[in-house]
Structures are given as structure tokens and as C-alpha cells.
Amino acid sequence: MPAFLKNIGAVELIIIALILVLLFGGKKFKELARGLGESKHEAKKLKEEIIGKGKKDSEEDAS
């Protein structure tokens, strides 16, 4: 994680969110947040697939 992100608190996140709403509007902000959530979910699913595949491969090598 970059060093500048370690010191961001709740107040800073709220300010950033308000600026984004002002720049993009409420509807676009919702779409952006939904897209980020879906991307996070896909990344987590892919990570679990890769880890599961790695465990399966190691079990096959052990036998």
C-alpha cells in the first residue's frame, strides 16, 4: 500500500467522496462505486481460484 494511503482517515475519505459527487454527479458516482465493488468481487474470486488451483496442484504432487 502506498505510504500516502496509510494516513487517510474517515474525514479525508468523506471529503474525497464529496468532491467526487460534485465532479461526477450522484448518478455517475453510484455507477462508479458499483463498478469498483464488482471489480473487487471479481479480483477476490480470481484470487481464491488461483489459491485453490495451487493447493490442488500441490496435493497432486504429494501423491
Rosetta silent file (secondary structure, phi, psi, omega in degrees, C-alpha in Angstrom):
SEQUENCE: MPAFLKNIGAVELIIIALILVLLFGGKKFKELARGLGESKHEAKKLKEEIIGKGKKDSEEDAS
SCORE:     score description
SCORE:     0.000 S_00000001
   1 L     0.000  133.560  178.720    0.000    0.000    0.000 S_00000001
   2 L   -60.816  148.792 -175.591    1.423    3.419   -0.879 S_00000001
   3 H   -59.930  -37.354 -176.940    2.625    5.470    2.075 S_00000001
   4 H   -70.675  -17.171  178.451    0.202    8.336    1.450 S_00000001
   5 H   -85.800  -16.755 -177.855   -2.788    5.984    1.753 S_00000001
   6 H   -69.943  -26.183 -174.729   -1.800    4.724    5.211 S_00000001
   7 L  -102.103   13.953 -179.790   -2.663    8.026    6.893 S_00000001
   8 L   -85.504  126.325  179.546   -6.096    8.582    5.332 S_00000001
   9 L  -105.293 -171.946 -177.668   -8.855    8.662    7.907 S_00000001
  10 H   -64.311  -39.917 -178.710  -12.636    8.740    7.764 S_00000001
  11 H   -63.149  -44.089  179.637  -12.828   12.518    7.431 S_00000001
  12 H   -63.622  -40.446  178.815  -10.490   12.519    4.451 S_00000001
  13 H   -64.280  -38.169  178.015  -12.471    9.732    2.753 S_00000001
  14 H   -65.597  -42.294  178.437  -15.712   11.677    3.236 S_00000001
  15 H   -62.611  -43.917  178.454  -14.138   14.801    1.735 S_00000001
  16 H   -61.835  -43.118  179.488  -12.867   12.811   -1.257 S_00000001
  17 H   -62.618  -41.822  178.660  -16.323   11.249   -1.736 S_00000001
  18 H   -63.976  -40.941  177.525  -17.984   14.684   -1.636 S_00000001
  19 H   -62.927  -42.148  178.487  -15.552   16.042   -4.213 S_00000001
  20 H   -63.523  -39.887  177.771  -16.251   13.053   -6.472 S_00000001
  21 H   -62.953  -41.950  178.881  -20.009   13.604   -6.142 S_00000001
  22 H   -65.373  -38.775 -178.601  -19.564   17.255   -7.079 S_00000001
  23 H   -73.809  -44.211 -171.961  -17.375   16.382  -10.067 S_00000001
  24 H  -104.223  -16.030 -176.234  -19.322   13.436  -11.461 S_00000001
  25 H    87.405  158.965 -175.744  -22.814   13.863  -10.038 S_00000001
  26 H   -62.693  -42.492 -177.071  -24.713   11.437   -7.854 S_00000001
  27 H   -65.686  -46.702 -179.918  -25.749    9.032  -10.614 S_00000001
  28 H   -64.619  -37.310 -179.782  -22.263    8.662  -12.082 S_00000001
  29 H   -63.290  -40.732  177.715  -20.801    8.279   -8.587 S_00000001
  30 H   -62.132  -43.698  178.865  -23.186    5.389   -7.875 S_00000001
  31 H   -63.096  -41.477  178.894  -22.176    3.709  -11.134 S_00000001
  32 H   -63.367  -45.355  179.757  -18.501    4.232  -10.324 S_00000001
  33 H   -64.055  -41.499  178.607  -18.901    2.789   -6.813 S_00000001
  34 H   -62.633  -43.344  178.893  -20.854   -0.196   -8.167 S_00000001
  35 H   -62.497  -41.090  177.830  -18.143   -0.844  -10.757 S_00000001
  36 H   -64.784  -40.200  178.050  -15.431   -0.698   -8.113 S_00000001
  37 H   -63.677  -42.993  178.361  -17.363   -3.123   -5.919 S_00000001
  38 H   -64.742  -40.399  178.406  -17.839   -5.560   -8.782 S_00000001
  39 H   -62.641  -41.919  178.784  -14.141   -5.317   -9.670 S_00000001
  40 H   -62.525  -42.117  179.716  -13.183   -6.029   -6.068 S_00000001
  41 H   -63.672  -44.200  179.129  -15.513   -9.036   -6.014 S_00000001
  42 H   -63.380  -41.181  179.384  -14.065  -10.389   -9.284 S_00000001
  43 H   -63.978  -40.434  179.244  -10.495   -9.922   -8.016 S_00000001
  44 H   -65.500  -41.879  179.444  -11.317  -11.776   -4.794 S_00000001
  45 H   -64.155  -42.112  178.824  -12.938  -14.621   -6.742 S_00000001
  46 H   -64.258  -40.913  178.469   -9.926  -14.863   -9.072 S_00000001
  47 H   -61.092  -44.693  179.297   -7.550  -14.882   -6.098 S_00000001
  48 H   -64.807  -36.973  176.968   -9.498  -17.730   -4.479 S_00000001
  49 H   -62.509  -45.372 -178.122   -9.449  -19.662   -7.777 S_00000001
  50 H   -65.381  -43.400  179.043   -5.687  -19.258   -8.071 S_00000001
  51 H   -64.028  -43.051  178.681   -5.103  -20.267   -4.451 S_00000001
  52 H   -62.249  -39.984  178.703   -7.426  -23.260   -4.848 S_00000001
  53 H   -65.996  -39.267  178.179   -5.631  -24.328   -8.023 S_00000001
  54 H   -64.082  -40.920  177.627   -2.290  -24.021   -6.249 S_00000001
  55 H   -65.582  -40.116 -179.588   -3.498  -26.216   -3.380 S_00000001
  56 H   -64.290  -42.960 -179.910   -4.880  -28.767   -5.843 S_00000001
  57 H   -64.375  -40.357 -179.667   -1.577  -28.886   -7.738 S_00000001
  58 H   -68.962  -32.716  176.963    0.414  -29.317   -4.510 S_00000001
  59 H   -68.945  -37.346  178.983   -1.884  -32.151   -3.395 S_00000001
  60 H   -67.976  -36.387  179.331   -1.368  -33.920   -6.743 S_00000001
  61 H   -68.994  -31.002 -177.453    2.420  -33.553   -6.392 S_00000001
  62 H   -73.119  -27.931 -176.917    2.297  -35.041   -2.882 S_00000001
  63 L   -89.643    0.000    0.000    0.563  -38.212   -4.034 S_00000001
